[in-house]
Amino acid sequence: MASGPAKEWDALEDFERRTLTLAEKTKTVLVAGEGAPVIVMSEIPGITPEVARFARWVRDAGFRIWMPSLFGEPGRPVSRGYALQSVARVCISREFYLLGSERTSPVVEWLRALAAHASQESGGKGVGAIGMCLTGNFALAMMLEPAMKAPVLSQPSLPSSNPAGMHISQRDVAAVRERLEREDLSVLAYRFAGDPLCTAARFAAFEAALGDRFEGRVLPDSASNPKGPVQNHSVVTLNLIDEAGQPTRQAVDDIIAFFKWRLA
């Protein structure tokens, strides 16, 4: 049977905690592993045990994980109260534009700087990134940083005001598409068919903007872990079923393969 969300805190002792000041902003980043850098951006409410589990899978596949703490408390298990608390804090933060259909959140500038920093520390290797839910769109906007090579969008859920919005300015998306074409790169994305936060209309908008450079994969709702706190949403974390042959576990393996391909 598929297990439910973790109840205990994850001490994250196998990650090095760094305090990085980039783009005039200071944030905590958890770092682990060796190899090409991959930035793991958590969903609401923060770096839960399930997000850390995914990061460890990527690390163990031969990558150096950079996991910024953008909201919440690293290692704290998910709960309804904790999620609402994180949402409330994000809503008043000036770093996130939850309603901006054609606006890129200011925090992306910091994330681009993190990608450049991670690449430099690795000797100039290309960088991969995955965003989830609230951060799901960010990996696409980060492609304006030349070090970024492998963006993954997992259930990108912004803007909350427009189911067909992409949460990136028209100028930025045009620049990203030009780069994808010029460098023969692509964008990998996932959602559940019945996800109310990441809709079919949003994937259609990405396809219209990016053409065949956008590879959107839609999982059936039957593949969602029924013990997750929210149904049909968190593909590689809370709604994942960690069993051989399960579509969500296959999604993890395919994402890792995508990073290996693009960052080899």
Secondary structure, 3 states (H helix, E strand, C coil): CCCCCCCCCCCCCCCEEEEEEECCEEEEEEEECCCEEEEEECCCCCCCHHHHHHHHHHHHCCEEEEEECCCCCCCCCCCHHHHHHHHHHHHHCCCCCCCCCCCCCCHHHHHHHHHHHHHHHCCCCCEEEEEEHHHCCHHHHHHHCCCEEEEEEECCCCCCCCCCCCCCCHHHHHHHHHHHHHHCCCEEEEEECCCCCCCHHHHHHHHHHHHHHEEEEEECHHHCCCCCCCCCCCCCCCCCCCCCCCHHHHHHHHHHHHHHHHHC
